[in-house]
Amino acid sequence: MSKKTLIIPLIVLLAAAGLLFGIAGHWTGWQGNRPNQATDDAYLRADMTPLSTRISGTVRRVNVSDYQSVKAGQTLIELDDEDYQAALNQAQAALAASEASLADNQAAKRIQDAQIDAAKAGIVQAEAAINAAKAGVTSVTPELDRALTELHRQQALFDSKAATHQQLETATAQQGQLSGVVDVRRADLAHAEGALATSQSQLEAAKRQREALNTRDDVYKADIDAKKAAIVVAQVNLAYTRITAPTDGAVGERRALAGQLVAPGTQVISLVQSEVWVQANFKETQLTNMRVGDTADVHIDTFPGRVFHGKVEQFSPASGSQFALLPPDNATGNFTKVVQRVPVKIVLFSGQPYLDRLRPGFSAVVTVHTGKAPGR
């Protein structure tokens, strides 16, 4: 074999190797810098809410049929509410009883205030009586002293035959009368002092009782707050007997029928919201120049030949593999590099025909117009 025969295959081999090296080294950059990025790994999505029961009960009525359109706040399923209505009535009655007890305590406080005022008035009256009794004793005591002095003088004169027996008797009677008046005044003083002590004791007892009523007042108020909270809980549980649509949309297949006993957490129906958007799974190498707000064309397989327009709204915070049930761990075993895909949310512009006929799960082909040359 001649050298010329070997040179030609060698040149071809070297050219192929150079071409392969150039493609391998710059393919990613060339692909990412394309102004239009397309993928057929795209599907229509919508927020789907599984509606469940919060309480246990028996289904009384299902107000919607499968796949029916509903409005926000519309009642979808009703549970028997007799037990919960009775619990609410019981809580309201307990609140009324607590409020009545508080009102009675308020009346008792007013009565106690009147007793305190009466005790204070008794103290004032007793103090006045004491002062009057003291004044009476003070006013009679000098006269009693003079009468006693006169009695002693008449006794001395009688003993010396200088006074008659009648004069002695008169002095004795005068002294005895004044002594009796003083004793009466002193008895009045003792009685007034006893009345003062009694009134003071009554005032102290009334004040202590008033403090006890104040404490009972706080207990009743706390009990009323607890009863009000119980009413709120009962009202919430009663409201849970009505399962309503949180937003506009369409319901899925019913999972509960009238007469069925359901437990808390039982999924009874699903609600698919009206707003449909596109989840396009682009390769990571296609996101080089893609930005939020870039326009997009969406082709839906259900409507061939029709183009829906939208824009990029959000990028997933991680690739799809990171949200898998068992994310891959490239730190173990042999490694093979695989281009990852990142979900991109694309919202469709309103006012376009056929939007109301789009359903979550439809397949789509999405083209995003980055509108940017390399170096964006």
C-alpha positions in Angstrom: 0.0 0.0 0.0 1.5 3.4 -1.0 1.8 6.4 1.3 -0.6 8.3 -0.9 -3.3 5.7 -0.2 -2.8 6.1 3.6 -2.7 9.9 3.6 -6.3 10.4 2.3 -8.0 8.3 5.0 -5.9 10.0 7.6 -6.9 13.4 6.4 -10.5 12.4 6.4 -10.2 11.0 9.9 -8.5 14.1 11.2 -11.2 16.3 9.7 -13.9 14.2 11.2 -12.2 14.4 14.6 -11.8 18.2 14.3 -15.5 18.6 13.3 -16.6 16.3 16.2 -14.5 18.3 18.7 -15.8 21.6 17.4 -19.4 20.4 17.7 -18.9 18.9 21.2 -17.2 22.0 22.5 -19.6 24.6 21.1 -22.9 22.8 20.6 -24.3 23.8 24.0 -23.4 27.5 23.5 -24.9 27.4 20.0 -28.1 25.8 21.2 -28.5 28.2 24.1 -27.9 31.3 22.0 -30.6 30.5 19.5 -33.3 33.3 19.5 -36.2 30.7 19.5 -36.2 27.9 22.0 -38.7 25.1 21.4 -39.8 21.9 23.2 -42.5 19.4 22.8 -42.2 18.3 26.4 -45.0 20.6 27.5 -48.5 20.1 29.0 -51.4 22.3 30.1 -51.7 22.7 33.8 -54.2 24.2 36.3 -54.4 24.5 40.0 -56.3 21.6 41.4 -57.7 21.6 44.9 -58.9 18.3 46.5 -61.8 19.3 48.8 -62.0 17.3 52.0 -64.2 17.2 55.1 -63.0 18.9 58.3 -65.5 17.1 60.5 -67.3 13.7 60.6 -70.9 13.3 59.5 -73.3 12.0 57.0 -73.6 13.5 53.6 -77.1 15.0 53.3 -76.9 16.4 49.8 -74.5 16.7 46.8 -75.5 19.8 44.9 -73.3 19.3 41.8 -72.8 16.7 39.2 -69.5 15.4 37.8 -67.5 18.0 35.8 -69.9 20.8 36.5 -68.7 24.4 36.4 -69.1 26.2 39.7 -68.6 29.7 41.1 -66.6 30.8 44.2 -68.6 30.3 47.3 -71.1 27.9 45.8 -72.1 25.0 48.1 -71.0 21.7 46.7 -71.8 19.2 49.4 -73.9 19.4 52.6 -73.5 17.3 55.7 -76.1 16.7 58.4 -75.8 19.6 60.8 -78.3 18.7 63.5 -75.6 17.7 66.0 -73.5 20.8 65.3 -76.5 23.1 65.4 -77.4 21.6 68.8 -73.8 22.1 70.0 -74.0 25.8 68.9 -77.4 26.2 70.7 -75.9 24.6 73.8 -72.9 27.0 73.7 -75.2 30.0 73.3 -77.3 28.9 76.2 -74.2 28.5 78.4 -73.1 32.0 77.4 -76.5 33.4 78.4 -76.3 31.6 81.8 -72.8 33.1 82.4 -74.0 36.5 81.4 -76.9 36.2 83.8 -74.6 35.1 86.6 -72.5 38.2 85.9 -75.6 40.4 86.0 -76.6 38.8 89.3 -73.1 39.5 90.7 -73.4 43.1 89.5 -76.7 43.4 91.5 -75.0 41.9 94.5 -72.2 44.4 94.2 -74.8 47.2 94.2 -76.5 45.8 97.3 -73.1 45.4 99.0 -72.3 49.1 98.1 -75.5 50.1 99.8 -74.5 48.1 102.9 -71.1 49.8 102.9 -72.8 53.2 102.8 -75.1 52.1 105.6 -72.2 51.0 107.7 -70.4 54.3 107.1 -73.5 56.2 108.1 -73.8 54.0 111.2 -70.2 54.9 112.1 -70.9 58.6 111.6 -74.0 58.3 113.8 -72.2 56.4 116.5 -69.4 58.9 116.5 -72.0 61.7 116.9 -73.6 59.8 119.8 -70.2 59.3 121.5 -69.5 63.0 121.2 -72.9 63.8 122.6 -72.5 61.3 125.5 -69.0 62.7 126.3 -70.4 66.2 126.3 -73.3 65.1 128.6 -70.8 63.5 131.0 -68.6 66.5 130.9 -71.5 68.9 131.6 -72.9 67.0 134.6 -69.6 66.1 136.3 -68.9 69.6 137.7 -72.5 69.7 139.2 -72.0 66.2 140.7 -68.7 67.4 142.2 -70.4 70.4 143.8 -73.3 68.3 145.0 -70.8 65.8 146.6 -69.0 68.8 148.2 -72.3 70.2 149.5 -73.2 66.7 150.8 -70.0 66.5 152.8 -70.5 70.0 154.1 -74.0 69.3 155.2 -72.9 66.1 156.8 -70.3 67.9 158.8 -72.8 70.6 159.8 -75.4 68.0 160.8 -72.8 66.2 162.9 -72.1 69.5 164.7 -75.8 70.2 165.2 -75.4 73.2 162.9 -77.7 71.8 160.1 -81.0 70.2 160.2 -81.7 66.7 159.0 -83.8 68.0 156.2 -80.9 70.0 154.8 -78.7 66.8 154.9 -81.4 64.8 153.1 -81.7 67.6 150.4 -78.0 67.5 149.8 -78.0 63.7 149.7 -80.9 63.6 147.2 -79.2 66.3 145.0 -76.0 64.3 144.9 -77.8 61.0 144.2 -79.8 62.6 141.3 -76.7 64.0 139.7 -74.8 60.8 140.2 -77.6 59.0 138.4 -77.5 61.5 135.5 -73.7 60.9 135.2 -74.3 57.1 135.2 -76.9 57.5 132.4 -74.5 59.7 130.4 -71.7 57.2 130.8 -74.1 54.3 129.8 -75.0 56.3 126.7 -71.3 56.7 126.0 -70.6 53.0 126.3 -73.6 52.2 124.1 -72.4 54.7 121.5 -68.9 53.2 121.6 -70.4 49.7 121.2 -72.5 50.9 118.2 -69.3 52.4 116.7 -67.4 49.1 117.0 -70.4 47.3 115.5 -70.6 49.7 112.6 -66.9 49.4 112.0 -67.0 45.6 112.0 -70.0 45.8 109.6 -68.0 48.1 107.3 -65.0 45.9 107.3 -67.1 42.8 106.6 -69.0 44.6 103.8 -65.7 45.7 102.2 -64.3 42.1 102.3 -67.5 40.9 100.7 -67.3 43.6 98.1 -63.7 42.4 97.2 -65.0 38.8 97.0 -67.7 40.0 94.6 -65.0 41.7 92.5 -63.0 38.5 92.3 -66.2 36.6 91.4 -66.8 39.3 88.7 -63.4 38.4 87.1 -64.3 34.7 87.2 -67.6 35.3 85.5 -66.0 37.5 82.8 -63.4 34.8 82.1 -66.1 32.2 81.9 -68.0 34.4 79.4 -64.9 34.7 77.3 -64.6 30.9 77.3 -68.2 30.5 76.4 -67.8 33.0 73.5 -64.8 31.0 72.3 -66.9 27.8 72.5 -69.6 29.5 70.4 -66.9 30.4 67.8 -65.8 26.8 67.7 -69.4 25.6 67.3 -70.0 28.1 64.6 -66.9 27.0 62.7 -67.9 23.3 63.0 -71.4 24.2 61.8 -69.9 26.0 58.8 -67.8 22.9 58.1 -71.0 21.1 57.3 -71.1 23.1 54.0 -68.3 22.4 51.6 -68.0 25.3 49.2 -66.0 26.1 46.1 -63.0 28.3 47.1 -62.7 29.7 43.5 -64.3 29.6 40.2 -63.7 26.4 38.2 -65.1 23.0 37.5 -65.5 20.0 39.8 -64.1 16.6 39.0 -65.7 13.3 39.7 -67.7 13.1 43.0 -66.3 10.8 45.6 -69.1 11.0 48.1 -72.9 10.5 47.7 -75.9 11.3 49.9 -76.1 9.0 52.9 -72.4 8.3 53.0 -70.6 8.6 56.4 -67.4 10.6 56.1 -64.6 11.1 58.5 -62.4 14.2 58.9 -59.9 14.4 56.0 -62.1 12.4 53.6 -61.6 13.7 50.0 -65.1 14.2 48.6 -64.5 16.1 45.4 -61.8 18.0 43.5 -62.0 21.5 42.1 -60.0 22.4 39.0 -59.6 26.2 38.7 -60.5 28.0 35.5 -57.1 29.5 34.8 -55.0 27.2 32.6 -51.3 27.7 32.1 -48.5 25.7 30.3 -45.7 23.9 31.9 -42.9 23.6 29.4 -39.9 21.4 30.4 -36.9 22.9 28.6 -33.4 21.5 28.6 -31.1 23.4 30.9 -29.0 24.3 27.8 -31.9 26.2 26.4 -32.3 28.6 29.3 -29.2 30.6 28.5 -31.0 33.7 27.3 -34.5 32.9 28.4 -36.0 35.5 30.7 -39.3 36.2 32.5 -41.6 38.1 30.2 -40.3 36.5 26.9 -43.2 35.9 24.5 -44.1 32.3 23.6 -46.2 30.5 20.9 -48.1 27.4 22.1 -49.4 24.8 19.8 -52.1 22.5 21.4 -52.5 19.1 19.9 -56.2 19.3 20.4 -56.5 22.3 18.1 -54.0 21.7 15.2 -53.1 24.8 13.2 -54.1 27.2 15.9 -51.4 29.2 17.8 -52.0 30.4 21.4 -49.9 33.3 22.6 -48.4 33.8 26.1 -45.4 34.8 28.0 -42.9 33.3 30.4 -44.0 34.0 34.0 -41.7 31.8 36.2 -38.9 29.4 36.2 -38.8 26.4 38.5 -36.4 26.8 41.4 -34.8 23.4 40.6 -34.8 20.9 37.8 -37.6 18.3 37.6 -35.3 15.5 38.9 -34.9 17.3 42.2 -38.6 17.1 42.9 -38.7 13.3 42.1 -39.7 10.9 44.9 -36.2 9.5 44.8 -33.8 12.2 43.5 -30.7 10.8 41.7 -27.5 10.8 43.7 -24.6 11.3 41.3 -22.0 10.8 44.0 -22.5 7.0 44.0 -21.7 4.5 41.3 -20.7 5.3 37.7 -21.6 8.7 36.4 -23.2 9.5 33.1 -23.9 13.2 32.3 -27.5 13.7 31.3 -29.0 17.1 30.3 -31.6 18.0 32.9 -35.0 19.6 32.2 -36.3 22.7 34.1 -40.0 23.4 34.2 -41.0 26.9 32.9 -44.4 28.3 33.6 -46.0 30.1 30.6 -49.3 32.0 31.0 -51.6 32.5 28.1 -52.9 35.9 27.2 -56.6 36.4 27.9 -59.1 37.1 25.2 -57.9 34.4 22.8 -60.5 32.0 21.2 -60.9 28.5 22.6 -59.3 29.3 26.0 -62.4 28.0 27.7 -62.0 24.7 25.9 -58.5 24.1 27.2 -58.1 21.4 29.8 -55.2 20.4 32.1 -53.2 17.6 30.7 -53.4 18.5 27.0 -50.1 18.1 25.2 -48.4 21.2 23.7 -45.4 22.3 21.7 -44.0 25.6 23.0 -41.6 28.0 21.3 -40.2 30.9 23.4 -38.9 33.9 21.6 -35.9 35.1 23.5 -35.4 37.9 21.0 -31.7 38.0 21.9 -28.5 37.2 20.1 -25.5 35.7 21.9 -24.3 37.8 24.8 -27.8 38.8 26.2 
